[in-house]
Amino acid sequence: MNKSPPLKAIQYFSTTARHLSFSKAAQELCVTQSAVSHQVKLLEEFFNKKLLIRQGKRISLTQEGDDLNSVVRDSLQRIETVSNHILKEPETHLKIIAQTSIATEWLAPRIALFKQSYPDVSCYLTMESMAASFDAQEFDIVIGTWPTPDNFVSKKLRDEYWFPVCAPSLSAKINANQSASILTLPLYSSENGEDWQLWMQRQQLRRPAITKVEHFGLALLATKAALSGEGVALSNQFLAEDLIKQGKLVSFPQWRYQLPWGQYHVHYRQGSHYSNAIQYFVEWLQLQISSDRRAQC
């Protein structure tokens, strides 16, 4: 019948072999030197082999002691590795889907900042243009102008305003004191013209008999098209902020207005086992938006 060596004796032997000293082993183990010597002797009796050579205060390993020590050392290292793995807090993975506009132009360039603040939370970010194109229940966080999904809580990110933007070369044709001057230029619409119709109503303007309107499927595409210098788009800070800062677009915030469907919200799952991480992300998101707002002032 196979017998296993006493584990306590193995521990004392391994510590002694590492230090090649009974006294240092005793200090590490917080026991007396005689207790260490006694345990090593028990192990030698178990194997009926000498494991250590004692020469006064000097200690060396026998061949058998060296063989045993190498196996014990390897085993302890493997135990430490698996222990660290078991004890380590599992990394939290948040699944986030954002509307194409805010995902590409605003959130994606900033997502690494969240990781710097919360290294134990990883984010999987994807995007969609239409709420009907995905199942919100597959995600922890949904960001966009979409309605609140079932079993989600919503927070408005900020009051979002839309305003005309165009390339610097085209801005010279716009009278900054007369909003009607924009209507002499091609207009880029992402809402089948309804966005510009609402804008004209807010500006108390009548649509000219001849107005050239180019249509795009997304506000992001209309904003990007304005870079060509051929037309004017209605955009917002999430979409156009960086392009305005870079001088690639000129904005006319004095003629801003709010689209009924153009308010961005963060929707997050209720009762999730990732509730802490979700709250971290929502608070970080709001902080980033507040920082951007202060920078604009």
N, C-alpha and C positions, 0 to 999 in steps of 0.2 A: 504494500500500500504506500503510495507516494505521500510524502509529508512536505508541507511548506515551511520554510524557515520562519522564525518569529519576526514579525514586521518591525517591532520596536528595536530589536537587535540589528536588523538590516539598516534602519535609520541611523542608529548610533555608529555602526561600522562605516556607512557611507560618509557621514560627517567627519569621522576621524580620518578616513582615507583622503578626503578632499584637503584637509588641513595638514595631514601627516603629523598630528599632534593631539594627544589626549586632552591637554589643558585648553586648547583653542576650541576643540569640539565641545568640551564641557561648557565653555562660555557661551557658545552659540545655542546650545540646547538648554541652557539655564539649569544644569544639574552639576553634581560633583564629578570630579575626575574619576573617582573610584566607581561611580555609577556607569560611566562610559566604558571603563575597562571591564567591568563585570558583564555588560551586554555584549561586548566584542568576544569575550571569553565564552559566553553562552553560544554564540554563533559558531565559533570554532569547534565547540563540542558537538554542535548539531551536525556540522560537516565532517567532524573528526579530521580536520585539516588545519594547519597553521595558516592564518590569513595575513597576519602582521608579524614583522620581525622587529623586536624591541631591542634597541641597543642604547641603553641609558635613556636619555630624553629624546633620542632620535628614533623615528619609526619609518619603516619602509614596507612595501607590499610584497608578499610572496607571489609566485606565479598564479596560484589559485586565488589569492586575494585580489590580484590585478584583474583576472578574468571576471570575478564576481563584481568587482567595482565598476567595470566598464558596462556590464549589463544593467546593474542597478542605476548607474548614472543615466544611461539611455532611457530606462523605464521612467525615472523621475522626470526627465525632460518631457517625455511624451505625456505623462500625467499632468504636468504643469500646462502644456499646450492645450490639452482637451479641457482642463479646468478653466483656463482663461476663456476658451470658446463658450463653455456652458455658462459661466458667470457674466459674460459680456452682454450688455443690453442689446437686444436685436435692433438693427437699424430700421427706422420708420420710413416707409415708402409712400409718399403722397402722390395720388394720381390727379393731375390737374388738366382741365381742358379750358381753353380760352378762345374767345372770338378772334378770328384771324387778324383783325385790325390791331387789337391791343396785344395779342401774342407776339406778332412779328416785330412791331415797331417799338413796343414799350417793355413788355414783360421779359421776353427772351434775353435782351441785353442786360437785364438786371438780376436774373435768377441766380447767378453766381454769388451775388451779395447776400442772398438768403442763406446759401450754403455756408458762407463764411461765418454768419451769426449762429447757425444751427447745424454744425457738422454732422450730427447724428440723424438728421432728417434729409432724405434724398427725395428729389422731385422728378416725376415723369411728366413732362409738359407736352401736350399736343394741342392742335387747334382745329376749329371748324368754323365755317361761315354761317351755317344755318342750324337752328336749334333742332330741327327735325332730322338732322343728319347723324345724330348720335344718341345713345342712351345715357342720360345723366346718372343713372343708378350705378354705372360702372366707374364713376369718378368720386373722389372725395371733395373736390372743389371745382366749381364752374364759374367762369368769369365772362361777362358779356352783357349785352343789352337784352338778353332773353328773359322770359318769365321765370319765376321761381319754380324749380322742379319739385315734385312730391318729396316729402320728408327732408327738405332742405330749409335752412334759414338764410335770409338775404340781408345784405347791407349795401346801401348805395355808396359807391366809392367817393363820389363828389358830385357837385352840380356841374354837369357837362354842357359846355357851350360849343356851338358850331359857328364857324366864321369863314369868309372867303379867303382862299390862298391862291397864289399864282407865282410864276417865276419872276425874278427881278426884272428881266427884260420886258415883261408884259405889264408890270406894275406901273410903269411910266405912263401908260394909257389910261390909268384909273385916277380920277379926281378924288382925293382922300376926304373931301368935304361933300361929295355928291355920290351917294350909293347907286343912283341910277346910272352912273357912268360904267358900272360893271356890266350892265345889260347890253352894252354895245359890243361885248366880247363873247366868244364861244363859252358856253357853260357846260361843265362836266357834272353829271348827276348820277347818283348811285341809287336813287329811289324813284325811277321813272318820271323824274321831273317834279315830284311832290316836294322834295327838299327845297328846291329853288322857289316853288310856288309859295310855300310857307315863309320862306325868307322874304319874298317880295311883299307878302301880307304884313309882316312885321315892320318892314321899311315903308309901308304905305305906298307901294309902287304898283303901277299897272304894267303888266307884261306887254312889251312892244309887239307890234304886229309881226315883226320878223325877229325871232330870237333863235340862234343856233344852239341846240342842246345835244350833247354827245352823252350816250348812256353807258354806264359801267355796272357790273354786278356787285361790286363792293366799294365802300367809301375809300378803302385803302388804295384800290386801283385808280379811282378818280384823283386821289391826292397825288399818287405817283405820276399820273398822266400830266398833271399840272406842271411837272418839272420840265416838260417839253417847251414851255413858253408859248403854247398855242391856245390855252384856255384857262378858265378859272374854276376851281373846285370848292365845295364846302367841306371843311375838315374840322378836326378838333385837336386838343393838346396831345392826346395819346398818339394820334396818327402823325401830326405834323411838327411836334415840338422840336425834335432833333434836327429836322430839315430846316426849320426856321432859325435855330441856333447856328447852323452851319452856313446860313446865308443862301441856301438853295431855294428857299421859298420865302415869299413875303406875305404876311398875314394882315388882315384888316379887322382886328378885334372890336373896333368901334361899331361894327355892324354885326355883332354876334347875336345869336338867338338860341333857344333850346328846342330841339326836336322832341316831339312827344315820345318817340321810340328810341331816342339816342342817349339814354342814361345808362351808364355802366354800373353793374352790381356784382358783388362777389356772393355766390351761393355756396353754402357749405353744409355737409351732411350732419344731421342730428343723430346723437347717440352713437357716434363712431368710436371704435376702440382706439382710433388715432386722434381723439378729440383734443388732446394737448398739442400735438403737432399741428393740427388744423388751426387751432387758436393762435399758435406762434406765427403761422403763415399769414393769417388774416391781419393780425396786428402789424406784422412786418410790411404787408402790402399797404395798409393805411399810412404807416410811417413814411414809406417811400413817396406816396402821393402827397403827403403833407410837406415833405422836403422839397418836392418839385414845385409845389405851390409857393413856398417861401422864396425859392430861387427866382421865381417869375416876378416877385414883387420888387 
